[in-house]
Amino acid sequence: MAECGRRALSLSLLQAARSRYESLQISDDVFGESGDDSSENPFYSTSAESDSDSGGPGGAHAGDTGAAGGGPRASAGSDSPAEEEEEGWSEPLRDIGVPAYKDTCGPTQRMPATATAMDFFQLFVPDNAIQNMVTQTNMYAKKYQERFGNDEGWRPVTAQEMRAFLGFVCSTGVHRCESVLSIWSGGFFGNKSIAPKMSQARFEKILKYFHIVAFRSSQGSQGLYKIQPFLDCLQQSFSCTFHPSQTQVLHEPLIDEDPVFITTCTERETRKRKKRKFSLWVRQCTTTGFICQVYIHLKESLGPDGLDTLKHKPQLHSMVARQLCQNLAGQNAIIFTGPSITSLNLFQEFEKQGIYCCGLLSSRKSDCTGLPQSMLRNPEMPQQRGQSHIKMKGNMCLINWYNKGNFRFLTNGYSPIKQGVIIKRKSGEIPCPLAVEAFAAHLGYICKYDDKYSKYFIFHKPNKTWQQVFWLTISIAINNAYILYKMSDAYHAKRYSRAQFGERLKSCVCVEEKSDDGVTAACRWERLPARCRVPFGPKTPLKSPSLHRFCV
């Protein structure tokens, strides 16, 4: 009877854990393709096969419903209790809660079932942005030829050719060719479906003169001035077309070179490859994977020491977090952060703005100012998996949880007296505080998103930094467009995978495709609220780029 009771309680905890994350609607199939579930995540798995392990090592503790300490307290360090009480940290726990979220999650515009891939893409890159590329490219070509002599093979580019040019480069996100020029080859990487739409010679001419901003402005004399107007337009489009869920994460997404391509390079060629001169941080919705905000930091702007000198400066990462969360004040959002951002001072500052946090702590990477040292040291006595120790200061909770190693979390977004469970296929259920369960579930989804997201980067790798940033942000826009597509009626009409969506976008980007109701994507963009239709052109004010760095 006792065994049956423990099994029933364990299964009830399992169902409760699953029900808490039913809002992760797209997490089971991020890009419309079958793949592994999250069972490989070291924290979290919702595989049905784990039910059979409910009586395993974790199952014996799953019924512990006491305070989130989950069992005997770990023997703390050597600091005296009086010293820690003076710092404001104490062991008595109390229930805390986060106010209701003040925003609605989802797209701001309902797209019809007849909407095409181009319709979704042009929510972020409208016709006026493409027309600006045409104008600036022609201006740069004229200036270049006035200085270095006429180019007899050049003629001014048109909007139709610019769309085709974008389509050719975007196609490398689906077809992993070594070079975009391989499209015209007759070999394995050739693409006969789009190659006839433009000659290779004409493509190379446009690639030579392609520009977003042709002339240097006095307001943007450094950094990303050649692309800043486009980034401003894109940022505004991200915030106007989609409202994220309450839970969001600040992190640096995976943007490294494709591993398959690197393995084909010789060791000498790999050493010759230049390191990326910029870093990217994002604020991302943990329910859908939609990237809500992007920040670019130029490494070369840090002086001779470069970025490495700032890897251990949490104040820089705190500045990044403030910039990424500047539009979230008063919404009661819950932000997940990595060790380099997590700090008591930052979380307390966010709490005053109505932003709640849950972050992983590291004694090496995190700013541990104001935290009790006894919680930051590993206990001398061995611990059982699932055992935890918690201290509170106001609404802030410092959690020390053991699972084949000590994991420390700082949070004010989850109650310390509520118990969660980590579900593992082989080990069964491991008890944990609710904050640990939430961190593992949401960050596990973001890891899964990154794994699939990296497969659809535009593979074209130019040498100039501003062009690398441009194609990277275009890749983000396409992935965001696909997420909106999956949440629209168009997905229920025609279910395209991410690869199929890219194929259709590549095909229709060369010739603007009208939907069945005769409305073009440009017209749909004009229907957006005025605050969303940011004017884009040479007269757009340029902003000097700020220093941003985030390291998980």
N, C-alpha and C positions, 0 to 999 in steps of 0.2 A: 504493500500500500504506500509506504514511504517513497519507494522508487517511482511508482506511478504518479504520486503527487509532485515529485521533483520534475518528472518528464512533462507533466501538464503545465507546470509553472514555467518551465524552460520554453515550451512551445508558445505559451502566451507572450513571453518576452520577445520571442522571435517575431511573432506576428505584429507586436506593437512596434518593434524596430522597423519592420518593413513599412507599416502604415505611416510612420513618420516621414518617409521619403517617397511616398507615392507621387509627390509633386515633381520628381525628376522624370518628367514625361519623356524626354528624348534620350535619357541616359542609356536605355536598353539597346538603342540602335541609333547611334549618334549621326551617322551619315547614310542611313538607309541601307546598310549592308550588315549581313550577319557576321558576328565576331564573338570573341571571348567575352564572358561576363566579367564582373569585377572581382572574381575569386582570386586572381593573381595579385590583387592589391594587398600589401602586407597588413593593412588595417581591417578591411571591410569586404564582406562577400554576402550576397543575398541568394546564393545558389540553393536550390531546393535540396541538393544532395547533402547539405550540412545538417538537415533535420535528423538524419540517422546518427549524427555525432553528438546529439544533445546530451547524451549521458557520458561524454568524454571528459577530459580534464577540465574544460571550461564549464561543462554542465553542472558540475558539483557546486560551483559558485554562482550559477545563474540565478538561484533562488534567494541570494542574499539581497534583501530589499531594504537594508538599513541606509544610513546616510551614505553619500557617494564615496565615502571612504572604502566601501566594499569589503570590509573585513578588518582584521587587526591593524592598528596604526603602525606604520613603519617607524622604527626607532629613528628619531630625528638626530640632527647633528649635535654639536657640543655647545651651541649658543644657549645662553640662559633664557628661560621663559620670560623673565622680567625685561630683558633687553629687547626681545621681539615684541612684547606687548607695548613697549614704548614706541616702536615703529608702527604700531597700529595693526599688526597681524595677530590673529588669534585663531584657535582651533574650533570654538563653537560655531556651528554652521546655521544659516537661516535661509529660507526660501527667497529667491529673487525672480523677477520676471521682466521681460522686455515688452514695452507698450506695443500696441497693434501697429502694423506697418501702414504707413500713410500713403502708399501708392499702389497702383494695380499693375500686375505683371502681364506683359504681352505686347504684341504689336499695336501701334497707335492708329494704323490704317488697315481696314479690312480689304484685302485683295480678292478679286473675283476668281472663280474657278477657272476662268479662261486666261488668267495672267500667265505670261511667259517668263522664262529665265531672265530675259532682258528687262522685263518690268521690275523685277526684284533688284537686279543689279543697278538700274538707274535710279533707284531710291537713294543710292549712295554716290553714284557717279552720273549725274544728269547730263543732258545735252549741252548745257552751257559750260560745264567743265571740259567736255571734249572739244567744244568750239574754242575755248581758251587755249587748249593745247595746240590747236591748229594755228591760231594767231601767233602765239609765242614761238612755235617752231619755225614759222615763216619769217618772223622778225629776227630770230637768231641766225637762220640761214643767210639772210640778207646781210646782217652785220658781219658774219664770218667771212662771207665772200668779198665784202668791201675791204677787209683786212688782208686776206690771203689769196685773193684772186677769184675770178668767176669759176663756178662749177658747171660745166656745160651739160652734165647729166642731171642737173637738179631742176625741178619745177615746183612751184608752191603746192604744198599738200592740201588736200580737201578734207572735209569732215568725214566723208565716206571712207577715204583712205586711212584716216586716223582710227576710225572704228576697226577697220581691217587690221591695222597695225597692232592695236590692243588685243584683238582676237588671236593673232598669231602668237604673241608673247604669252597670253593667258593659256593657250593650248599646252604650253610646257608644264602646266600644273597638273594635267591629266596624262599626257604622254611624256615620260621622263627621258627626253632626248639630251644628249651631251651638249648640244648647242641649238639655239633656236633656228639657226641656218640649216640644220639637218632636216627641216620640214621639206626642203626642195630636193633632198637627196633621194636616190632611188633605193636606198638601203633599208635596214630595219626601222630606222627612226623617221623615214619619210612619211609624209601625210598628204596623200593625194586628194583628200576631201577639201582641203583649204588652200593647197599650194597654187592652183590655177587662179585664185582671186587676186593675187599680186605677184609680180616677178620678184625674184630674189634681189636683183639689182635695185629695184625701187624700194624694197624693204630696208636694204642696207643704207640707202640714202636718207630715209626717214629716221632710222636708228642713229645715224651720224649727227643729225641736227635736232633731234627730239628734245624739247624743253617745256617746262611748266612756267618758268619766269625767265625771260631772256636777258633782262637788264638788271643790274644791281641797284637796289634802292637804298637811299640814305637811312631808312628805317630798318633795313634788314641787311646790314653790310657783312654779316658773318653767319656761320652755321648753316642752317637749312633754308636760307632765304629763297633758294630756287624751287622749293617745294612747300614752303610754309602756308601759302594761300590754299593749296589743295588739302593739306592736313587740317586746316581750320574748317574747311567745308565738310570734310569727312567726319570730323569730330562732332560737328553740329548735326549731321545726318544720323549718326549713331544714336545720339541722345533723343532725337525727335521721332525716330521711326520705331523705337522699342523702349519699353519700360522694364527694367530688370526685376527679379524677385527680391525678397527681403535679404536672402543670403547671397553674398558676393565675395570674390576672392581677389586679392592683389598679388600678382606674381609676374615672373618673367617667363613668357612662353618659350617653347622649344623652337628655335630658328636656326639650328646648326645645319651644316651641309648634310645632304642626303648620304647616309652611311653606305648605300650600295654604290653610289658614285665614287666615294672616297676610296673604297676597296679596289676600284679599277685604276686608281692613280698609282704611279710608282712612288717610292719613298721620296725621291728627289722632287717630283712634281708637287707632292703634298707639302714639303717644306717651303716651296716657292709660293704657295697660296697665301695671300695677304690676310691678316686677321681683320675681322669686321671692326670698323671704326665707330660703331654706334651700338647702343643697347636699347632694348625695348621693354617697357613695362605696361601692363594692362590691368584694367578693372573688369572682371568677367562675371557674368551671371552664372551661379553654380547650378541653376535649374535647367537652363537651356544651352549654356556654352556661349551665348551671345557676348561678344566683346563690346563693352559699353564705352570704354575710354582708352586711349592710347597715348603714351608719352615716349618720346624719343630723346635719348641723351647721347651727345657726341663725345666720344672719349678724347678726341684731340683737343677739346676745349679746356681740358684740365691742366694743361701745362706739361712740362717735360716728364713728370712722374707718371702721367697717364692714369688710367682707371684703377690700377692695382693699389695705389696709395689710399683709395677710398673704400676698399672692400670691408674694412673693419671700422668704419665710421658710421654707427647707427644713426647719427643726426642727419646724414645725407638721405638715408632710407626713410627716415621719418618725414623729411621734406617731400619725398616722392609720394608717400602715403597721403600727406595733406593735399597735395595737388590732385591726386587721383580721386579723392573723396570730397573735393570742395563743393560738388553739386548735391551731396547727400545730406546736408545738414537738416535736421528736423524730421527726417523720414523714418527714423527708427530702424535703419538697416543694420544687418549683422555682417561684419567684415571678417573674413578669415585671412590670416597673414602668416608669412614664414618667419623664421628666427631673426633675420636681419632687420625686420620691421617691428617685431613685437617688443614693446617696452611699456612699463607702467605709466610713465609720464604721457606718452602718446595716447594710450587707451583712456586715461583720465581726461585728457583734452577732448578726445572724440566723444566721450560720454556727455560732456557738457553741451555738445552740439547735437545730441540725439543720435549718435552713431555708436553702435555696440560692436564689440570685437571678440574674437577668439583666435589666439595665436600660439604657435609652437615656440617654445623657449630653447635657447642654446646658451650655455655659459660662455662659449667662445664667440658667437656671432651676435647675440642679443645684448641690448643695453639693460643690465640687471640692476640699475640704480633703484633703490627703494625696496628691493625684494629681500626677504629673510635668507641669510646665507645657509641656514640649516636645511632649507628646502632645495638648495642648489647643489648640495653634496650628496653623493651616493651613500646610502646606508651601509654600515658594516655588516649587518646581519643579512643573510640571503632572504629574498622575498618570493612569494608565490605569484604566478601570473594572475593579473587582475587586481592585485592589491594596490590600494591608492592611499594617499595622504593629502589632505586639503587644509589650507589656511585661508582666511578671509580678511579683507580690509575694506570696509564699506561694502560696495557691491562687487568688488574685484575678488576673484578667486584664483589662487595659485594651486595648481594640481600637480602632484607627483604620482604618476601611474606606471606600474611595472608590467612589461610584456616582453620577455627576453631582452630586457634593457629598460632603463629609466627614461620615461617620456614626461616632459614637463609642459604644462599649458597655462596660459594666463587668459582669463576670460571674465567678462561681465555680461555676457549674453545668454548664459545658461545657468540654471539653478544648480548649486552644488549638492543638494539633497535628492536630486532625481537621478535614478540609475539607468544606465544604458547597457548595451551589449555589443561586443565585437564578434561577428559571426565568421568563423573560419572553417573551411571544408574539412581539414584534417584534425583540427584541435577542438572543434565544437564551439560553444559560446564562451567568451571571456568577459566577465563583468567589468564595467568601467563607468565613470561618470558620464552623464549625458553629453557634456561638452566634447569629450573624447570621441564618442560615437558620431556626433554631428560633424566634427572635423574630419574624421576618417571617411565618412560617407560622401561629403561634398568634395573634398580634395581628391578622393578616389575617382570621382566622375571627371574632374578637371584633368587628371592625369590621363584618363582614357581619351578625353577629347584631344589632348595634345598629341597622343600617339597617332590618332587618325588625322588630325589637322596637319601635321607635318608632312603627310603624304601628298597634300594638295597645294603645297607652296608653288608659286611660279618658279620654274627651275632656271630661268634666265638670270645669270649672275654678272651684272655689269661691274666695271671697276669703280665708277664714281659713286660716292656714298649717297648722294641725294637720289640717284636712280635706284640704288639698292633699297632705300627707304620707300620709294614710290611703289616699286613692285611688291614689296612686303605688305604695305598697307592695302594695295589692290587685292592681294591674296586674302587679307582679313575681311575686306569688303565682300568678296565672293562667298566666303564661308558664312558671314553674317546674312547675306542674301539667301543662302540655302536654308539657314535656320528659320528665317521668316517664311520661306516657301513651305517648309515642313509644318509650320503652324497655320497655314492658310488652307482655304478650300481647294486651291489648285493642286495640293499634294494628294487630296482624296480623289481628285479626278484622274490624275496621272502620277503615279508614285515613281519618282526618279531617285536613284541613288546619287550620292555626291559626284561620282564620276560621270554619270549620265547627265546630271545638271550642268557640269562643266562642259560636256560635249555640246549641249544645246545652247549654252551661252556662247561658246566659241563659234557656233554656226551662225547665230543670229546677230552677233556683235558686228559682223561685217555688213549686214543689211538689216536696218532696224525693222523688227518684226511687229506687226500689229496683231493684237488679240482679236478673238472672234467678234467682239463688240465694237471693233474699229477704233479703239482708243490706244494711242501709243504710250510708251513708257514716259516720254517727256510730258505728255498731258497729265498723266497720273502724278508726276512730280509737281506740276503746277497746282494740283489740287491740294497739296499739303498745306498746312497752316503757314502763314507768312513768316513766322519765326523760324520755320524749318527750311525755308527756301533762301539759303544764304547766297547773296550775290557773289559770283566767282569771276574774277578777271584781273587784268593788270592793275586796276585801281584799288583792289582789295588791300586794306592795311596789312603790312607785314609785321609780325611779332618776333622779337629776338628770342631765340630758343633758350630755355632755362636748363639748368643742370639737373638731370634726373637719373637716379641709379637705384636699382632694387636687386637684391641678391637673396634668393630663397635659401 
